[in-house]
């Protein structure tokens, strides 16, 4: 017989089946005992009666043992899934030592301790659900972009210089020279526009050596990056971001709405056009002078946009050049500003993007204005000397999307094995 998953037991009435999984709980009630078996699909109730040979063997079992069980499927509307299995035999595949943490959620466990034993923490079905949803989000990103004839690229993660530079880079010894872990695929995305690829995306790791101890920062996260050529303005980049997210949310609403709302949040409002406000207009909403918004101000802006416009999403446009990288295109209306944006989702920035400067002489001047060494960027700059089309793009933090979508209190909950200023293991 082939193994049957817990979620599929109900489809085999009055049939003998094999189950394999972990013992979730054992309940002994005199002449009857229940063993709840858990696998990747869910849980199933099995039952042993005192007058059966398998009954006495249950005393040798313990929680989280991995077992193989055979039995007969019987309808039971009060059991999980509407069916249970009358046990005939149980074989222990692997024993479990006493658990170092309680992962069921019945007892609060310190987050750091949970992450020390993350492989146990993720046995909690609710924690596991985070990564099922995260996986689906990544699949939908790819599905949409492949459908729009984007090419998926894989840029180097060992680099000589970063897109942003500065102290946010992790240095590594690369043979006999110093290299860095890539803090963004930005420069390579742009070089692909010079290569004539026109529409590219990448889903990959991003490394930031930020000494931040916040609920929204990580030293390693996964980003979705896109870059497109022959744009007329940065509105086209915002259109792309909005269309991707609407596609993702539309499909999640069909398949995972109940799972998402089980986290105690409402499914996002995404049917209306996303609000688009300049940075100055956003600060007018909260009654403050315009500047690069702090985390608290992003939350305030997000709350006001939800109240006044009924939108969970707001594009904040036209950041000052002083707050953007050297490659950002300056606004033709005001050279102190840029044709760039952030997308804020329920008070948290999840996307940064805009139009890039494609004219080599202007790009060199902007690098000089930012005190960025043109010589250190020679291989990047060279790509602009042989015909670079107008282009733009964005970077999206996937963990931030998951965090806001599910209302998680800490972004680390959206990472299998988080990396931050303190944590390098497991």
PyMOL commands that set and color helices and strands:
alter all, ss='L'
color gray80, all
select helices_A, chain A and resi 6-11+55-60+80-82+111-116+118-121+125-147+166-168+186-194+235-255+257-261+279-285+295-309+321-323+360-369+375-382+398-406+411-414
alter helices_A, ss='H'
color red, helices_A
select strands_A, chain A and resi 16-29+32-39+42-49+66-75+83-94+151-152+158-159+171-174+177-181+199-207+220-229+275-278+313-317+340-345+348-355+391-397
alter strands_A, ss='S'
color yellow, strands_A
deselect
rebuild
show_as cartoon
